[in-house]
């Protein structure tokens, strides 16, 4: 194998490693976003459940 070919393969490997590291970082951010969205969904579901379970309060209107 020629010395130039080895250097080229090393550069390709390094470039691929940086690309993979970038993808891993992006996936990590996506996981954080999904976790945040899950928390928001849970919160919204709890609010809706509370609203559904709350007793109906009649509104008193004054005669016009």
mmCIF file as Biopython writes it, N, C-alpha, C and O atoms, coordinates in Angstrom:
data_model
#
loop_
_atom_site.group_PDB
_atom_site.id
_atom_site.type_symbol
_atom_site.label_atom_id
_atom_site.label_alt_id
_atom_site.label_comp_id
_atom_site.label_asym_id
_atom_site.label_entity_id
_atom_site.label_seq_id
_atom_site.pdbx_PDB_ins_code
_atom_site.Cartn_x
_atom_site.Cartn_y
_atom_site.Cartn_z
_atom_site.occupancy
_atom_site.B_iso_or_equiv
_atom_site.auth_seq_id
_atom_site.auth_asym_id
_atom_site.pdbx_PDB_model_num
ATOM 1   N N  . UNK A ? 1  ? 0.845   -1.169 0.000  1.0 0.0 1  A 1 
ATOM 2   C CA . UNK A ? 1  ? 0.000   0.000  0.000  1.0 0.0 1  A 1 
ATOM 3   C C  . UNK A ? 1  ? 0.892   1.234  0.000  1.0 0.0 1  A 1 
ATOM 4   O O  . UNK A ? 1  ? 1.873   1.300  0.741  1.0 0.0 1  A 1 
ATOM 5   N N  . UNK A ? 2  ? 0.553   2.200  -0.823 1.0 0.0 2  A 1 
ATOM 6   C CA . UNK A ? 2  ? 1.354   3.416  -0.902 1.0 0.0 2  A 1 
ATOM 7   C C  . UNK A ? 2  ? 1.073   4.313  0.291  1.0 0.0 2  A 1 
ATOM 8   O O  . UNK A ? 2  ? -0.020  4.303  0.857  1.0 0.0 2  A 1 
ATOM 9   N N  . UNK A ? 3  ? 2.081   5.085  0.657  1.0 0.0 3  A 1 
ATOM 10  C CA . UNK A ? 3  ? 1.950   5.971  1.820  1.0 0.0 3  A 1 
ATOM 11  C C  . UNK A ? 3  ? 0.825   6.984  1.630  1.0 0.0 3  A 1 
ATOM 12  O O  . UNK A ? 3  ? 0.107   7.284  2.583  1.0 0.0 3  A 1 
ATOM 13  N N  . UNK A ? 4  ? 0.659   7.507  0.441  1.0 0.0 4  A 1 
ATOM 14  C CA . UNK A ? 4  ? -0.404  8.476  0.161  1.0 0.0 4  A 1 
ATOM 15  C C  . UNK A ? 4  ? -1.782  7.860  0.354  1.0 0.0 4  A 1 
ATOM 16  O O  . UNK A ? 4  ? -2.687  8.527  0.855  1.0 0.0 4  A 1 
ATOM 17  N N  . UNK A ? 5  ? -1.955  6.620  -0.027 1.0 0.0 5  A 1 
ATOM 18  C CA . UNK A ? 5  ? -3.238  5.939  0.136  1.0 0.0 5  A 1 
ATOM 19  C C  . UNK A ? 5  ? -3.590  5.772  1.613  1.0 0.0 5  A 1 
ATOM 20  O O  . UNK A ? 5  ? -4.750  5.930  1.994  1.0 0.0 5  A 1 
ATOM 21  N N  . UNK A ? 6  ? -2.610  5.458  2.436  1.0 0.0 6  A 1 
ATOM 22  C CA . UNK A ? 6  ? -2.840  5.294  3.869  1.0 0.0 6  A 1 
ATOM 23  C C  . UNK A ? 6  ? -3.285  6.613  4.480  1.0 0.0 6  A 1 
ATOM 24  O O  . UNK A ? 6  ? -4.198  6.638  5.305  1.0 0.0 6  A 1 
ATOM 25  N N  . UNK A ? 7  ? -2.656  7.696  4.088  1.0 0.0 7  A 1 
ATOM 26  C CA . UNK A ? 7  ? -3.013  9.018  4.604  1.0 0.0 7  A 1 
ATOM 27  C C  . UNK A ? 7  ? -4.445  9.379  4.196  1.0 0.0 7  A 1 
ATOM 28  O O  . UNK A ? 7  ? -5.204  9.944  4.984  1.0 0.0 7  A 1 
ATOM 29  N N  . UNK A ? 8  ? -4.793  9.049  2.975  1.0 0.0 8  A 1 
ATOM 30  C CA . UNK A ? 8  ? -6.144  9.322  2.486  1.0 0.0 8  A 1 
ATOM 31  C C  . UNK A ? 8  ? -7.176  8.523  3.275  1.0 0.0 8  A 1 
ATOM 32  O O  . UNK A ? 8  ? -8.239  9.042  3.615  1.0 0.0 8  A 1 
ATOM 33  N N  . UNK A ? 9  ? -6.864  7.263  3.564  1.0 0.0 9  A 1 
ATOM 34  C CA . UNK A ? 9  ? -7.776  6.428  4.352  1.0 0.0 9  A 1 
ATOM 35  C C  . UNK A ? 9  ? -7.912  6.982  5.767  1.0 0.0 9  A 1 
ATOM 36  O O  . UNK A ? 9  ? -9.006  6.966  6.332  1.0 0.0 9  A 1 
ATOM 37  N N  . UNK A ? 10 ? -6.825  7.466  6.342  1.0 0.0 10 A 1 
ATOM 38  C CA . UNK A ? 10 ? -6.875  8.046  7.677  1.0 0.0 10 A 1 
ATOM 39  C C  . UNK A ? 10 ? -7.753  9.291  7.683  1.0 0.0 10 A 1 
ATOM 40  O O  . UNK A ? 10 ? -8.549  9.486  8.601  1.0 0.0 10 A 1 
ATOM 41  N N  . UNK A ? 11 ? -7.615  10.123 6.675  1.0 0.0 11 A 1 
ATOM 42  C CA . UNK A ? 11 ? -8.448  11.324 6.571  1.0 0.0 11 A 1 
ATOM 43  C C  . UNK A ? 11 ? -9.915  10.947 6.446  1.0 0.0 11 A 1 
ATOM 44  O O  . UNK A ? 11 ? -10.776 11.562 7.076  1.0 0.0 11 A 1 
ATOM 45  N N  . UNK A ? 12 ? -10.200 9.940  5.635  1.0 0.0 12 A 1 
ATOM 46  C CA . UNK A ? 12 ? -11.576 9.481  5.486  1.0 0.0 12 A 1 
ATOM 47  C C  . UNK A ? 12 ? -12.130 8.962  6.811  1.0 0.0 12 A 1 
ATOM 48  O O  . UNK A ? 12 ? -13.279 9.234  7.158  1.0 0.0 12 A 1 
ATOM 49  N N  . UNK A ? 13 ? -11.315 8.218  7.545  1.0 0.0 13 A 1 
ATOM 50  C CA . UNK A ? 13 ? -11.750 7.687  8.828  1.0 0.0 13 A 1 
ATOM 51  C C  . UNK A ? 13 ? -12.012 8.815  9.821  1.0 0.0 13 A 1 
ATOM 52  O O  . UNK A ? 13 ? -12.998 8.778  10.557 1.0 0.0 13 A 1 
ATOM 53  N N  . UNK A ? 14 ? -11.138 9.811  9.844  1.0 0.0 14 A 1 
ATOM 54  C CA . UNK A ? 14 ? -11.317 10.955 10.740 1.0 0.0 14 A 1 
ATOM 55  C C  . UNK A ? 14 ? -12.574 11.731 10.362 1.0 0.0 14 A 1 
ATOM 56  O O  . UNK A ? 14 ? -13.355 12.115 11.233 1.0 0.0 14 A 1 
ATOM 57  N N  . UNK A ? 15 ? -12.769 11.958 9.078  1.0 0.0 15 A 1 
ATOM 58  C CA . UNK A ? 15 ? -13.970 12.675 8.622  1.0 0.0 15 A 1 
ATOM 59  C C  . UNK A ? 15 ? -15.235 11.904 8.993  1.0 0.0 15 A 1 
ATOM 60  O O  . UNK A ? 15 ? -16.226 12.495 9.421  1.0 0.0 15 A 1 
ATOM 61  N N  . UNK A ? 16 ? -15.198 10.604 8.828  1.0 0.0 16 A 1 
ATOM 62  C CA . UNK A ? 16 ? -16.351 9.765  9.169  1.0 0.0 16 A 1 
ATOM 63  C C  . UNK A ? 16 ? -16.608 9.810  10.677 1.0 0.0 16 A 1 
ATOM 64  O O  . UNK A ? 16 ? -17.757 9.842  11.117 1.0 0.0 16 A 1 
ATOM 65  N N  . UNK A ? 17 ? -15.529 9.812  11.464 1.0 0.0 17 A 1 
ATOM 66  C CA . UNK A ? 17 ? -15.672 9.883  12.914 1.0 0.0 17 A 1 
ATOM 67  C C  . UNK A ? 17 ? -16.338 11.206 13.320 1.0 0.0 17 A 1 
ATOM 68  O O  . UNK A ? 17 ? -17.237 11.207 14.160 1.0 0.0 17 A 1 
ATOM 69  N N  . UNK A ? 18 ? -15.909 12.323 12.737 1.0 0.0 18 A 1 
ATOM 70  C CA . UNK A ? 18 ? -16.523 13.613 13.042 1.0 0.0 18 A 1 
ATOM 71  C C  . UNK A ? 18 ? -17.993 13.625 12.639 1.0 0.0 18 A 1 
ATOM 72  O O  . UNK A ? 18 ? -18.837 14.162 13.357 1.0 0.0 18 A 1 
ATOM 73  N N  . UNK A ? 19 ? -18.292 13.035 11.499 1.0 0.0 19 A 1 
ATOM 74  C CA . UNK A ? 19 ? -19.679 12.963 11.045 1.0 0.0 19 A 1 
ATOM 75  C C  . UNK A ? 19 ? -20.526 12.142 12.020 1.0 0.0 19 A 1 
ATOM 76  O O  . UNK A ? 19 ? -21.641 12.537 12.363 1.0 0.0 19 A 1 
ATOM 77  N N  . UNK A ? 20 ? -20.001 11.015 12.460 1.0 0.0 20 A 1 
ATOM 78  C CA . UNK A ? 20 ? -20.728 10.173 13.419 1.0 0.0 20 A 1 
ATOM 79  C C  . UNK A ? 20 ? -20.908 10.885 14.757 1.0 0.0 20 A 1 
ATOM 80  O O  . UNK A ? 20 ? -21.977 10.801 15.362 1.0 0.0 20 A 1 
ATOM 81  N N  . UNK A ? 21 ? -19.880 11.579 15.222 1.0 0.0 21 A 1 
ATOM 82  C CA . UNK A ? 21 ? -19.990 12.334 16.473 1.0 0.0 21 A 1 
ATOM 83  C C  . UNK A ? 21 ? -21.062 13.409 16.356 1.0 0.0 21 A 1 
ATOM 84  O O  . UNK A ? 21 ? -21.817 13.648 17.299 1.0 0.0 21 A 1 
ATOM 85  N N  . UNK A ? 22 ? -21.127 14.049 15.209 1.0 0.0 22 A 1 
ATOM 86  C CA . UNK A ? 22 ? -22.145 15.062 14.974 1.0 0.0 22 A 1 
ATOM 87  C C  . UNK A ? 22 ? -23.544 14.451 15.006 1.0 0.0 22 A 1 
ATOM 88  O O  . UNK A ? 22 ? -24.469 15.035 15.571 1.0 0.0 22 A 1 
ATOM 89  N N  . UNK A ? 23 ? -23.694 13.286 14.405 1.0 0.0 23 A 1 
ATOM 90  C CA . UNK A ? 23 ? -24.986 12.609 14.398 1.0 0.0 23 A 1 
ATOM 91  C C  . UNK A ? 23 ? -25.387 12.172 15.806 1.0 0.0 23 A 1 
ATOM 92  O O  . UNK A ? 23 ? -26.559 12.257 16.170 1.0 0.0 23 A 1 
ATOM 93  N N  . UNK A ? 24 ? -24.430 11.709 16.591 1.0 0.0 24 A 1 
ATOM 94  C CA . UNK A ? 24 ? -24.714 11.307 17.964 1.0 0.0 24 A 1 
ATOM 95  C C  . UNK A ? 24 ? -25.164 12.522 18.783 1.0 0.0 24 A 1 
ATOM 96  O O  . UNK A ? 24 ? -26.104 12.421 19.571 1.0 0.0 24 A 1 
ATOM 97  N N  . UNK A ? 25 ? -24.506 13.656 18.604 1.0 0.0 25 A 1 
ATOM 98  C CA . UNK A ? 25 ? -24.891 14.878 19.314 1.0 0.0 25 A 1 
ATOM 99  C C  . UNK A ? 25 ? -26.306 15.300 18.916 1.0 0.0 25 A 1 
ATOM 100 O O  . UNK A ? 25 ? -27.100 15.705 19.765 1.0 0.0 25 A 1 
ATOM 101 N N  . UNK A ? 26 ? -26.613 15.205 17.636 1.0 0.0 26 A 1 
ATOM 102 C CA . UNK A ? 26 ? -27.950 15.557 17.153 1.0 0.0 26 A 1 
ATOM 103 C C  . UNK A ? 26 ? -29.004 14.615 17.743 1.0 0.0 26 A 1 
ATOM 104 O O  . UNK A ? 26 ? -30.076 15.063 18.152 1.0 0.0 26 A 1 
ATOM 105 N N  . UNK A ? 27 ? -28.710 13.336 17.788 1.0 0.0 27 A 1 
ATOM 106 C CA . UNK A ? 27 ? -29.643 12.369 18.387 1.0 0.0 27 A 1 
ATOM 107 C C  . UNK A ? 27 ? -29.854 12.644 19.869 1.0 0.0 27 A 1 
ATOM 108 O O  . UNK A ? 27 ? -30.966 12.505 20.378 1.0 0.0 27 A 1 
ATOM 109 N N  . UNK A ? 28 ? -28.798 13.032 20.554 1.0 0.0 28 A 1 
ATOM 110 C CA . UNK A ? 28 ? -28.901 13.352 21.970 1.0 0.0 28 A 1 
ATOM 111 C C  . UNK A ? 28 ? -29.831 14.550 22.171 1.0 0.0 28 A 1 
ATOM 112 O O  . UNK A ? 28 ? -30.664 14.540 23.077 1.0 0.0 28 A 1 
ATOM 113 N N  . UNK A ? 29 ? -29.696 15.569 21.343 1.0 0.0 29 A 1 
ATOM 114 C CA . UNK A ? 29 ? -30.581 16.737 21.430 1.0 0.0 29 A 1 
ATOM 115 C C  . UNK A ? 29 ? -32.013 16.341 21.118 1.0 0.0 29 A 1 
ATOM 116 O O  . UNK A ? 29 ? -32.945 16.815 21.767 1.0 0.0 29 A 1 
ATOM 117 N N  . UNK A ? 30 ? -32.197 15.473 20.126 1.0 0.0 30 A 1 
ATOM 118 C CA . UNK A ? 30 ? -33.543 15.011 19.788 1.0 0.0 30 A 1 
ATOM 119 C C  . UNK A ? 30 ? -34.166 14.244 20.955 1.0 0.0 30 A 1 
ATOM 120 O O  . UNK A ? 30 ? -35.355 14.397 21.232 1.0 0.0 30 A 1 
ATOM 121 N N  . UNK A ? 31 ? -33.374 13.429 21.631 1.0 0.0 31 A 1 
ATOM 122 C CA . UNK A ? 31 ? -33.880 12.687 22.787 1.0 0.0 31 A 1 
ATOM 123 C C  . UNK A ? 31 ? -34.318 13.637 23.893 1.0 0.0 31 A 1 
ATOM 124 O O  . UNK A ? 31 ? -35.339 13.410 24.543 1.0 0.0 31 A 1 
ATOM 125 N N  . UNK A ? 32 ? -33.553 14.695 24.105 1.0 0.0 32 A 1 
ATOM 126 C CA . UNK A ? 32 ? -33.925 15.689 25.116 1.0 0.0 32 A 1 
ATOM 127 C C  . UNK A ? 32 ? -35.232 16.380 24.736 1.0 0.0 32 A 1 
ATOM 128 O O  . UNK A ? 32 ? -36.088 16.614 25.589 1.0 0.0 32 A 1 
ATOM 129 N N  . UNK A ? 33 ? -35.379 16.703 23.459 1.0 0.0 33 A 1 
ATOM 130 C CA . UNK A ? 33 ? -36.606 17.347 23.004 1.0 0.0 33 A 1 
ATOM 131 C C  . UNK A ? 33 ? -37.809 16.423 23.167 1.0 0.0 33 A 1 
ATOM 132 O O  . UNK A ? 33 ? -38.883 16.868 23.572 1.0 0.0 33 A 1 
ATOM 133 N N  . UNK A ? 34 ? -37.639 15.152 22.857 1.0 0.0 34 A 1 
ATOM 134 C CA . UNK A ? 34 ? -38.730 14.185 23.009 1.0 0.0 34 A 1 
ATOM 135 C C  . UNK A ? 34 ? -39.102 14.056 24.491 1.0 0.0 34 A 1 
ATOM 136 O O  . UNK A ? 34 ? -40.285 13.996 24.828 1.0 0.0 34 A 1 
ATOM 137 N N  . UNK A ? 35 ? -38.109 14.013 25.366 1.0 0.0 35 A 1 
ATOM 138 C CA . UNK A ? 35 ? -38.387 13.916 26.803 1.0 0.0 35 A 1 
ATOM 139 C C  . UNK A ? 35 ? -39.162 15.144 27.274 1.0 0.0 35 A 1 
ATOM 140 O O  . UNK A ? 35 ? -40.099 15.019 28.062 1.0 0.0 35 A 1 
ATOM 141 N N  . UNK A ? 36 ? -38.780 16.322 26.800 1.0 0.0 36 A 1 
ATOM 142 C CA . UNK A ? 36 ? -39.496 17.543 27.167 1.0 0.0 36 A 1 
ATOM 143 C C  . UNK A ? 36 ? -40.934 17.508 26.647 1.0 0.0 36 A 1 
ATOM 144 O O  . UNK A ? 36 ? -41.863 17.898 27.355 1.0 0.0 36 A 1 
ATOM 145 N N  . UNK A ? 37 ? -41.112 17.045 25.424 1.0 0.0 37 A 1 
ATOM 146 C CA . UNK A ? 37 ? -42.458 16.945 24.867 1.0 0.0 37 A 1 
ATOM 147 C C  . UNK A ? 37 ? -43.309 15.943 25.633 1.0 0.0 37 A 1 
ATOM 148 O O  . UNK A ? 37 ? -44.506 16.162 25.819 1.0 0.0 37 A 1 
ATOM 149 N N  . UNK A ? 38 ? -42.703 14.841 26.080 1.0 0.0 38 A 1 
ATOM 150 C CA . UNK A ? 38 ? -43.430 13.861 26.888 1.0 0.0 38 A 1 
ATOM 151 C C  . UNK A ? 38 ? -43.897 14.493 28.199 1.0 0.0 38 A 1 
ATOM 152 O O  . UNK A ? 38 ? -45.026 14.263 28.635 1.0 0.0 38 A 1 
ATOM 153 N N  . UNK A ? 39 ? -43.028 15.289 28.827 1.0 0.0 39 A 1 
ATOM 154 C CA . UNK A ? 39 ? -43.400 15.964 30.068 1.0 0.0 39 A 1 
ATOM 155 C C  . UNK A ? 39 ? -44.558 16.932 29.825 1.0 0.0 39 A 1 
ATOM 156 O O  . UNK A ? 39 ? -45.495 16.997 30.621 1.0 0.0 39 A 1 
ATOM 157 N N  . UNK A ? 40 ? -44.491 17.678 28.731 1.0 0.0 40 A 1 
ATOM 158 C CA . UNK A ? 40 ? -45.567 18.623 28.413 1.0 0.0 40 A 1 
ATOM 159 C C  . UNK A ? 40 ? -46.883 17.891 28.146 1.0 0.0 40 A 1 
ATOM 160 O O  . UNK A ? 40 ? -47.947 18.346 28.565 1.0 0.0 40 A 1 
ATOM 161 N N  . UNK A ? 41 ? -46.806 16.776 27.459 1.0 0.0 41 A 1 
ATOM 162 C CA . UNK A ? 41 ? -48.006 15.996 27.172 1.0 0.0 41 A 1 
ATOM 163 C C  . UNK A ? 41 ? -48.607 15.456 28.465 1.0 0.0 41 A 1 
ATOM 164 O O  . UNK A ? 41 ? -49.821 15.512 28.658 1.0 0.0 41 A 1 
ATOM 165 N N  . UNK A ? 42 ? -47.761 14.935 29.346 1.0 0.0 42 A 1 
ATOM 166 C CA . UNK A ? 42 ? -48.245 14.446 30.644 1.0 0.0 42 A 1 
ATOM 167 C C  . UNK A ? 42 ? -48.930 15.564 31.416 1.0 0.0 42 A 1 
ATOM 168 O O  . UNK A ? 42 ? -49.991 15.351 32.003 1.0 0.0 42 A 1 
ATOM 169 N N  . UNK A ? 43 ? -48.337 16.749 31.420 1.0 0.0 43 A 1 
ATOM 170 C CA . UNK A ? 43 ? -48.909 17.892 32.120 1.0 0.0 43 A 1 
ATOM 171 C C  . UNK A ? 43 ? -50.270 18.256 31.528 1.0 0.0 43 A 1 
ATOM 172 O O  . UNK A ? 43 ? -51.232 18.482 32.263 1.0 0.0 43 A 1 
ATOM 173 N N  . UNK A ? 44 ? -50.345 18.310 30.198 1.0 0.0 44 A 1 
ATOM 174 C CA . UNK A ? 44 ? -51.615 18.644 29.538 1.0 0.0 44 A 1 
ATOM 175 C C  . UNK A ? 44 ? -52.679 17.593 29.833 1.0 0.0 44 A 1 
ATOM 176 O O  . UNK A ? 44 ? -53.843 17.931 30.050 1.0 0.0 44 A 1 
ATOM 177 N N  . UNK A ? 45 ? -52.291 16.331 29.842 1.0 0.0 45 A 1 
ATOM 178 C CA . UNK A ? 45 ? -53.242 15.264 30.157 1.0 0.0 45 A 1 
ATOM 179 C C  . UNK A ? 45 ? -53.755 15.388 31.583 1.0 0.0 45 A 1 
ATOM 180 O O  . UNK A ? 45 ? -54.941 15.176 31.833 1.0 0.0 45 A 1 
ATOM 181 N N  . UNK A ? 46 ? -52.869 15.731 32.531 1.0 0.0 46 A 1 
ATOM 182 C CA . UNK A ? 46 ? -53.301 15.916 33.914 1.0 0.0 46 A 1 
ATOM 183 C C  . UNK A ? 46 ? -54.273 17.092 34.028 1.0 0.0 46 A 1 
ATOM 184 O O  . UNK A ? 46 ? -55.269 17.007 34.746 1.0 0.0 46 A 1 
ATOM 185 N N  . UNK A ? 47 ? -53.985 18.187 33.320 1.0 0.0 47 A 1 
ATOM 186 C CA . UNK A ? 47 ? -54.897 19.331 33.345 1.0 0.0 47 A 1 
ATOM 187 C C  . UNK A ? 47 ? -56.264 18.957 32.786 1.0 0.0 47 A 1 
ATOM 188 O O  . UNK A ? 47 ? -57.294 19.320 33.355 1.0 0.0 47 A 1 
ATOM 189 N N  . UNK A ? 48 ? -56.270 18.242 31.688 1.0 0.0 48 A 1 
ATOM 190 C CA . UNK A ? 48 ? -57.543 17.834 31.098 1.0 0.0 48 A 1 
ATOM 191 C C  . UNK A ? 48 ? -58.304 16.892 32.022 1.0 0.0 48 A 1 
ATOM 192 O O  . UNK A ? 48 ? -59.528 16.977 32.120 1.0 0.0 48 A 1 
ATOM 193 N N  . UNK A ? 49 ? -57.591 15.994 32.701 1.0 0.0 49 A 1 
ATOM 194 C CA . UNK A ? 49 ? -58.240 15.069 33.621 1.0 0.0 49 A 1 
ATOM 195 C C  . UNK A ? 49 ? -58.829 15.828 34.804 1.0 0.0 49 A 1 
ATOM 196 O O  . UNK A ? 49 ? -59.933 15.512 35.249 1.0 0.0 49 A 1 
ATOM 197 N N  . UNK A ? 50 ? -58.119 16.812 35.313 1.0 0.0 50 A 1 
ATOM 198 C CA . UNK A ? 50 ? -58.629 17.618 36.421 1.0 0.0 50 A 1 
ATOM 199 C C  . UNK A ? 50 ? -59.871 18.383 35.993 1.0 0.0 50 A 1 
ATOM 200 O O  . UNK A ? 50 ? -60.842 18.474 36.743 1.0 0.0 50 A 1 
ATOM 201 N N  . UNK A ? 51 ? -59.836 18.920 34.814 1.0 0.0 51 A 1 
ATOM 202 C CA . UNK A ? 51 ? -60.968 19.688 34.305 1.0 0.0 51 A 1 
ATOM 203 C C  . UNK A ? 51 ? -62.180 18.781 34.119 1.0 0.0 51 A 1 
ATOM 204 O O  . UNK A ? 51 ? -63.314 19.181 34.383 1.0 0.0 51 A 1 
ATOM 205 N N  . UNK A ? 52 ? -61.930 17.562 33.665 1.0 0.0 52 A 1 
ATOM 206 C CA . UNK A ? 52 ? -63.011 16.604 33.451 1.0 0.0 52 A 1 
ATOM 207 C C  . UNK A ? 52 ? -63.613 16.161 34.785 1.0 0.0 52 A 1 
ATOM 208 O O  . UNK A ? 52 ? -64.824 15.966 34.887 1.0 0.0 52 A 1 
ATOM 209 N N  . UNK A ? 53 ? -62.771 16.004 35.800 1.0 0.0 53 A 1 
ATOM 210 C CA . UNK A ? 53 ? -63.221 15.539 37.114 1.0 0.0 53 A 1 
ATOM 211 C C  . UNK A ? 53 ? -63.829 16.648 37.965 1.0 0.0 53 A 1 
ATOM 212 O O  . UNK A ? 53 ? -64.509 16.364 38.951 1.0 0.0 53 A 1 
ATOM 213 N N  . UNK A ? 54 ? -63.596 17.901 37.600 1.0 0.0 54 A 1 
ATOM 214 C CA . UNK A ? 54 ? -64.094 19.025 38.405 1.0 0.0 54 A 1 
ATOM 215 C C  . UNK A ? 54 ? -65.615 19.097 38.315 1.0 0.0 54 A 1 
ATOM 216 O O  . UNK A ? 54 ? -66.194 18.867 37.254 1.0 0.0 54 A 1 
ATOM 217 N N  . UNK A ? 55 ? -66.257 19.418 39.441 1.0 0.0 55 A 1 
ATOM 218 C CA . UNK A ? 55 ? -67.723 19.536 39.409 1.0 0.0 55 A 1 
ATOM 219 C C  . UNK A ? 55 ? -68.143 20.741 38.565 1.0 0.0 55 A 1 
ATOM 220 O O  . UNK A ? 55 ? -67.441 21.749 38.481 1.0 0.0 55 A 1 
ATOM 221 N N  . UNK A ? 56 ? -69.266 20.601 37.973 1.0 0.0 56 A 1 
ATOM 222 C CA . UNK A ? 56 ? -69.806 21.669 37.128 1.0 0.0 56 A 1 
ATOM 223 C C  . UNK A ? 56 ? -70.325 22.789 38.029 1.0 0.0 56 A 1 
ATOM 224 O O  . UNK A ? 56 ? -71.156 22.533 38.900 1.0 0.0 56 A 1 
ATOM 225 N N  . UNK A ? 57 ? -69.858 24.011 37.841 1.0 0.0 57 A 1 
ATOM 226 C CA . UNK A ? 57 ? -70.300 25.140 38.634 1.0 0.0 57 A 1 
ATOM 227 C C  . UNK A ? 57 ? -71.251 25.956 37.781 1.0 0.0 57 A 1 
ATOM 228 O O  . UNK A ? 57 ? -70.869 26.473 36.731 1.0 0.0 57 A 1 
ATOM 229 N N  . UNK A ? 58 ? -72.502 26.073 38.240 1.0 0.0 58 A 1 
ATOM 230 C CA . UNK A ? 58 ? -73.455 26.837 37.433 1.0 0.0 58 A 1 
ATOM 231 C C  . UNK A ? 58 ? -73.114 28.327 37.467 1.0 0.0 58 A 1 
ATOM 232 O O  . UNK A ? 58 ? -72.712 28.868 38.497 1.0 0.0 58 A 1 
ATOM 233 N N  . UNK A ? 59 ? -73.281 28.956 36.344 1.0 0.0 59 A 1 
ATOM 234 C CA . UNK A ? 59 ? -73.051 30.390 36.243 1.0 0.0 59 A 1 
ATOM 235 C C  . UNK A ? 59 ? -74.348 31.111 36.555 1.0 0.0 59 A 1 
ATOM 236 O O  . UNK A ? 59 ? -75.397 30.785 35.999 1.0 0.0 59 A 1 
ATOM 237 N N  . UNK A ? 60 ? -74.277 32.086 37.442 1.0 0.0 60 A 1 
ATOM 238 C CA . UNK A ? 60 ? -75.477 32.873 37.782 1.0 0.0 60 A 1 
ATOM 239 C C  . UNK A ? 60 ? -75.466 34.124 36.933 1.0 0.0 60 A 1 
ATOM 240 O O  . UNK A ? 60 ? -74.505 34.894 36.936 1.0 0.0 60 A 1 
ATOM 241 N N  . UNK A ? 61 ? -76.532 34.306 36.221 1.0 0.0 61 A 1 
ATOM 242 C CA . UNK A ? 61 ? -76.675 35.500 35.397 1.0 0.0 61 A 1 
ATOM 243 C C  . UNK A ? 61 ? -77.696 36.416 36.023 1.0 0.0 61 A 1 
ATOM 244 O O  . UNK A ? 61 ? -78.728 35.973 36.528 1.0 0.0 61 A 1 
ATOM 245 N N  . UNK A ? 62 ? -77.406 37.658 35.986 1.0 0.0 62 A 1 
ATOM 246 C CA . UNK A ? 62 ? -78.379 38.619 36.471 1.0 0.0 62 A 1 
ATOM 247 C C  . UNK A ? 62 ? -79.381 38.911 35.356 1.0 0.0 62 A 1 
ATOM 248 O O  . UNK A ? 62 ? -78.998 39.019 34.191 1.0 0.0 62 A 1 
ATOM 249 N N  . UNK A ? 63 ? -80.646 39.038 35.702 1.0 0.0 63 A 1 
ATOM 250 C CA . UNK A ? 63 ? -81.636 39.312 34.653 1.0 0.0 63 A 1 
ATOM 251 C C  . UNK A ? 63 ? -81.367 40.663 34.017 1.0 0.0 63 A 1 
ATOM 252 O O  . UNK A ? 63 ? -80.979 41.619 34.688 1.0 0.0 63 A 1 
ATOM 253 N N  . UNK A ? 64 ? -81.576 40.723 32.733 1.0 0.0 64 A 1 
ATOM 254 C CA . UNK A ? 64 ? -81.336 41.964 31.994 1.0 0.0 64 A 1 
ATOM 255 C C  . UNK A ? 64 ? -82.491 42.903 32.040 1.0 0.0 64 A 1 
ATOM 256 O O  . UNK A ? 64 ? -82.429 43.987 31.460 1.0 0.0 64 A 1 
#
